[in-house]
Amino acid sequence: MNPIEAQIEELKNKDQKTAYQALKHLLAISETRAEVSYYFDRFVVLLQDPQSYVRTRGLLLIAANARWVKEKTCAAALPFYLELIQDPKPITRRQCIQALPSLSAAHPSLKPSILAALNGAQIQDVPETMQRLIAKDIQKTMQAIQTQTAEENRNESL
């Protein structure tokens, strides 16, 4: 087993500190190199895990590695990713929503699906204090994606 595979295995470790350290290590590699993206399908599987911490790790790694994978690979994972906008755990919802601009920046063709999911998000099933935070996250994310589109249009016209 290579070092990246070993770190991926640690993402499901019962010891949260160990799992978090593995996540941080994989995210750091993902900032500059594509090696972690070779395991993209494994991150998609993590989105279905019963543990919210594991789902969150999966979505963060997908967002961090979207730029390294082909558009069709990211598009195939998108429905599973967007389901987390309605995750039972509000923190996982927030992490999902906040990471969406990374996906749309990597693959602009995903923007319509992302924006549609954000527009359809229901937040009434979480505590009222979290509803406000999630609503703000949705608003900020939609603004960030629209800003990306404006910048892309501006760059095309130059």
N, C-alpha and C positions, 0 to 999 in steps of 0.2 A: 504494500500500500504506500503510495507516495504521500508527501507531507500535506498536500492540499486535500487529498481524500481523507486523510486522518483528521484534519480540521473539520471537514464536512461531517464526518461521523460524530464529532464532539458537539455539533449543533443540537443534538437531541439528548445530550448528557443530562442526567437528573440534577447534577450540581450546576446551578444556574451561573455561577461565576466562571466555571470552566467553559460552559456553552457560550457565554457572552465573550470571553476572551477569544474563542475560536471565531465567532462572528466578527469581532474587531479585526482580527488578523486577516480574514478573508476579504473584508471590506477594504482594508489597506492595500492588499494586492490588487484588488479590482480597480482601484483608482488609476493605476499606471500600466497594468498588464492584463492580457486576456485569458491567462491560464485558468482562472476560476470559472470563467464563462463556459468552459468545456463541460461543466457539470450542471448547466442551466436546468436540464430536465429534472434533476434531483431537487432543485429548489422549488420547482413547480409542485412536486410531490409534497414538499413540506407545507404548502398552502392548505393541504387537506388534513393536517395533523390535528388530533384532538386538543393538544396543548396550544394555547394562544401565543406563548413565548416562541414556540417553534414556528408557528404560522408567520409571526412577525419577522423572525430571522429569514425565513424563506422569501418574504416579500421584499425585504431590504436588499437581499442578495440579487434578486431579480432586477430591481431598480438599478442597482450599482453595476450590473453586468449587461444591461439592455444595449448599451452602445457597442458591445463586443459581439453580439449575436445578430444573425440575419433577421430581417424584418418579419419574415414568415414564422420564425421561431418565437419571436416576441408576441406576434399576433395570435399564435396558437395558445400561448399561456395567458393572454389577456382576460378571457372570460373567467378563469379561475382566480386571477388576481383581483378583478373587479368585484367578485363576490365578497371580498373582504371589506368593501365599503359598507356592507351590512353585517359585519362580524358581530357576534354576541358580545365581545369584549370591546368597549369603547376605545381603549388604548390601541388595540390592533387596528380599529377603524381609522384612528387618527394617523397612525404610522403609515397605513396604506394610502390615505388621501395625500399626506404630505410628500410621499415619494413619487406620486404620479407625474410631476413635471419632468423627472428624469426619464421616464418612459416616453413621454411625448417629445422630449428634446432629441432622444435617440432615434425615434421613428415617428416623424410628424404625421404619417398616415393613420396613426392610432388615435389622433386627437378627437375626431368625431365620436368614436366609441367611448373614450374616456369622458368627454364632456357630457355625453348623453347619460352615462352612469352617474356622474356627479349631479346632474339635473334631476335625476330620478331618485336620488338618495333619500331614504326615510330616516329620520332621527328621533321620532317620537317614542321609540322603544328603549331609549337610554335615559338615565337620570337627567333632570332638567339642567343641572350644572354642566353636564357633559354635552348636552344638546347645543348650548351656546358655543362651546369650544369646537365642536365638530362643524357647526355651521360656519364659523370663522375659517376653519381649515378648508372647507369646500370653497368658500369665497376666495381665499388667498390662492388656492390651487388653480381655480378657474382663471383668475387674473394672471397668474404666472404663465399659464398655457396660452392665453390670448396675447400676452406680451411676446412670447416666443413667436407666435404667428405673425405679429406685426413686424418683428425684427427680420423674420424670414422674408416677408414681402418686401421690406425695405432693401434687404441685401439683393434680392432678385432684380429690383429696379435699378440697381447701380451698375 
